[in-house]
Structure formats: C-alpha cells, structure tokens
Amino acid sequence: MSEPVPLVEVTRGPFVESRHFGHAVVARAGGEIVNAWGDPAKIVLPRSSAKMIQALPLLESGAGAGLSQERLALACASHSGEQRHVDKVSTWLHELGLDEHALCCGPQASRDDALRDDMIRRGVEPSRVHNNCSGKHAGFLMLAKHLGASLDYVDPENPVQKAVKSAFEEVCGERSPGFGIDGCSAPNFAASLAGIARAMAAFATAGTGGGARETAMVSLREAMMAHPELVSGKGRACAALMSAAKGQAAVKTGAEGLFVAILPGLGFGVAIKIEDGATRASEAAMAALLIRLGVVEAEDPRVAAFLAPRIENWDGLHVGDVRACRTLFD
Amino acid sequence: MSEPVPLVEVTRGPFVESRHFGHAVVARAGGEIVNAWGDPAKIVLPRSSAKMIQALPLLESGAGAGLSQERLALACASHSGEQRHVDKVSTWLHELGLDEHALCCGPQASRDDALRDDMIRRGVEPSRVHNNCSGKHAGFLMLAKHLGASLDYVDPENPVQKAVKSAFEEVCGERSPGFGIDGCSAPNFAASLAGIARAMAAFATAGTGGGARETAMVSLREAMMAHPELVSGKGRACAALMSAAKGQAAVKTGAEGLFVAILPGLGFGVAIKIEDGATRASEAAMAALLIRLGVVEAEDPRVAAFLAPRIENWDGLHVGDVRACRTLFD
C-alpha cells in the first residue's frame, strides 16, 4: 500500500504553512490506470461524488423516464440550497404527492448567505429541502414509489439501496467492502479509488446505443454539464469547473476531500481523495488535473479561483495562497 | 527531515475515512526534547498559539503594569466574540482613549451563534472588537502608547513588533527565519516546532523571583488558567481543556492546526502542528497528549468531547468519530 503523497500546499508569506496529502487516479473504462498518485487501491467512501452512480437505478428502472435535465442534475447535486434549488425540489416532491417531510435527510441551512440571513431575519428554520442532498432524495423517493417499496428508502435493505449497491459494484468493477452512513442518512458504499475512477470512465465512454445503463449514464452526464449551477451553486467549484470545461467534463465534489470527473472527450474518469478530507485541497487538485488533461485552461478565472485561491485575512489582505503541487502536472 | 506521522483518524461506519498527519513535541525549558512525533525541526507559523509570547513585551515594558487577570487572559485570547468578550475589550480600549477603529484587525462575525443571529436580525455588522484577536490588539495598542510609537502597531518595523520578535526569538531559543501576516494583520514569526515547545516550557517553569520575563510569564500563564472562557469561549477546546486540567495546564490553539500547552507542574511545554491545518485534529491530539502526560483524565467529558468527538449528520445520527492515534499514547 502506497502512502498518500503531497498534492496541495498552502502558503503564507514566504512559508509553506500547511500541506495536503492525498491519492488520485485517472482511469479508462476497462479499469486501466492512466496516471496515479498515492495509492490507487485505497478504499474510500465516495460520499457525494457517488451521486451519479446512486441515480442510475432511478433511470434504469424506468422510474425516472421523462425526467427533465434539471431534475436529473438535481438528483446528482450537492446543491447550495439557493431558492431555485429549493423551489425545483419542492415542486418535484409535490408532483410525487409528497412534501419535505418525506425526505430522510436532516435539515441544513442554506449556503446562500443572503437567503440564510434572510431566513434568520424572518425566523424561518432551514428545512430538509434546503439540505444539499434533497434532489438525490427526491430521486430515491421516486424510485421507491415506482418499485412499490417502503418510503424508508435510506434503509440499506430497502430495494432502493439494494439497487444502488448493485449498480455501484457493477460500475466500479469490484465488490464493495461495506458502507458508512452519509451526512444525509443514506448508506454510502465504499470502493477503491481506482474503482471510482473506473466508474467515472464508464460514464465518460457511455453511448446512447449501449443499453439502459449506458443510456442512463449519458443522460446524467449531459444533465450535469447542461446545468452546472443546479449540481452545485453559484460560484462553487463544480459549477465553475463544468462551465469552464464547456462540455468536456462533468465533475462532482464529495465531503471529506473527494472529487471525481467524467471526461467524455478523452474517455477517462478521475477520482481524487485528500487524506485529511479538506475541500480546499480536493478543489485545487481537481483543477490541476483538468488542466493537465487539457479540458480547462489555467488562465480561465473560473479555474484559477480553485487552482490557486488567494487566502485573504479578516481585513481583506492577501496573506497566502493555496496551490497544487507540481507532481500533479509532471 | 522526518515526514509527518498519522496522529488523528476520522471514522465513518467501519472505515477510517480520513487521517491527519502531523508533528508534536514535548520539551523542557532547556530545549531538551522529552517526546517527539514527526519532525521537531519543522518550521511552523505558530499563529494564535504564540499570543502569550506576543503579550510578553506588554508586561516586560511596564506598559501593562496593574492589568487585571481578565485583560491579560484577553491579551492571550482567540475569543469567540461573545458579548462579554466584546464588552471587556471595548472598555479596555475606552480607557486607552481609543475605540474599535484603532484596531488593525478586520471585522469578524461572532462565533456565538445566538449573538451572530441576533446581530443579523438587528442589521448590525460585525465589528473589529468581535474579531477573535481584539484582546491581543488592545494589548498592542497599550504597548504602542507606552512606547510613544505609531499606532500602526502591525507594521513589522513598529517598536511593538520589534519587541515581539525579540521576545519570540529569545524564548524559542533560535533566530526566526521570517514571518507571515496573520488573519488579524499582525506579523506572525516562524520558528521550529521544538522552539515553540521550548518557549512553552519556559512559561511552565517561570517563577516570580526570576526577573521581568519570568514574572510576565507567570502572570500570563496564571491569567489564562484563571479565565479559560475569556481565552476562548463557551464550549471550546481551550476553555474545556484548561478547566479540566485544574491549574495543571494553560493551552492555546492556533489556526492551521497549531496547539500548544504550558504544563507548570511538569515543567514541560507542548507544541503540535497538524500538517494539513485541521482544528479537529489538533484538538484531539492535544487532548491525547494531556492525558498521556497525566494532567487531564480521558473520562472527563470536557476532555472526551475533544479527544473523540462524535460526528453527527444533518439528522443528528452518530455516523462516525474523530480519534487520536495510539502512537500519541505509546
């Protein structure tokens, strides 16, 4: 087992103040590893970076037939809980004959500062629809109803989660060694980082003539790239990097330092795990790998904002920088 | 140079999801290293863990003669911006003939959720007095006035910062290789982690018969232990660990994974740097070392809350734990 390697540095004045170690894999759909840093066999919990995989049964079952691209993007989203996200998920739930109380995720404050502060001023508590995973859960509910399953859809024994596990193991090309419970209460299945990268490559190479799974993969991939701000939110990494990639990459962050990319033009999948779980590092590392692979440009301000974000102090002074290590480019 | 070693793990279900690598040193006042993990020679920016050192010139110069223990605790504080912190610093500034506009730190929202939300409701912006460093800055201003220096006291060439640098190098027993600009705009001088630990041991062994420096060290150490919630805030690590240690430890956190301890009974100093800068890890590692050194008990809930905090998800489910690695106890 290889140890994690330095992937991202944080400077302050003339010093490297902190360093983030991690693992990264670029793979082809057959599982062939194109590039690797650290330990490709490392077992990881993909957290929200697995949302595209978790959405596969929704489409493969036929439950989600005819779903709009916006709703498919929301099913794959870790959204910011902006008003548009809340409204679209609420409408989806309403059409299912349900409301926020059917969601098994807990409530979460909006990441939209203006909305959050406005809710505080109005004395309105955050709801479950504001939870960044509410779109995924709307998809789970739609699938549960279609399958005639219990609406306790986060139970690992529920047919929804059994279908998710089955799809997950198939696209990763390996048996999952188990699961943890995610921030939103759904089971989150583990796999090797190389398995996750291979799954993303399968999304990248899928074509519409390839059967239900490939068709579902194409639909989800295209929906994400068509609605980057529904997958995340204004100014956030997934939205910025997908906009900059102009159809060359569908990317998805996950808690605890995960970040994955589907690269349709190259037929590659990418998976990154920062050992310590830091988002500032997973974002910088993903920006670096997308530059390395030629799908975005370092000079694009949407990329630079995550490749090398300035660290500003409470008085707005530029006191340091986050920067990807050279090893990600070499 | 030794690489950082795993100090803290984060679990989720049956998996170690993330790991934090770092460095730690326990030292005596003469510089002798009692225990070390990782690289004791690692150069670090101590950030707010240096506040006791930064407060030395305030007392040694005579500027702070007669200051209350509360104000000495605030001079060493990274406080939460609770109303009591804000009120006490405001009164101090007023007695200096100054107000918040004299502070060179930027504004920062209160960490007290109820106060922060109340300010949002009332449409009141956070001020510079709410900044966690406002007590340190009040001390800098008091020293600047005493020295007849410019009130631009964060300029590295200002007599205040020259005095800080001189004291810092003397107590660390080494020349500082430079500085970075801190979150509060003051210069933050670098040293080896072993140097920082040695400085903390000097605070630990200082006696009142030992001249101006030792007297200042005793005053600051005792003030911190007498007012743990003024040094940090309700429910936070420094306050909890100092309360639990019952006069056996003065501890101080710093941004980017720093944590130091002064252990008067043992005559030891402790310094921890988490390589990736994570606070959850520096807190767990400090709790572990205080247990190892016999100054707190693992069963004390004030210690357990930082040694092994539960990770709860948005729905309040217990989904994982932070835990110190065995190496910190062996």
Interface residues (C-beta under 8 A of the other chain):
Chain A: V10 R12 G13 P14 F15 E17 S18 R19 H20 F21 I43 V44 L45 C104 C105 G106 P107 Q108 D117 I120 R121 N131 G178 F179 G180 I181 D182 G183 C184 S185 N188 A190 E256 G257 I274 E275 D276 G277 A278 A281 N313 W314 D315 G316 L317 V319 G320
Chain B: V10 R12 G13 P14 F15 E17 S18 R19 H20 F21 I43 V44 L45 C104 C105 G106 P107 Q108 D117 I120 R121 N131 G178 F179 G180 I181 D182 G183 C184 S185 N188 A190 E256 G257 I274 E275 D276 G277 A278 A281 N313 W314 D315 G316 L317 V319 G320
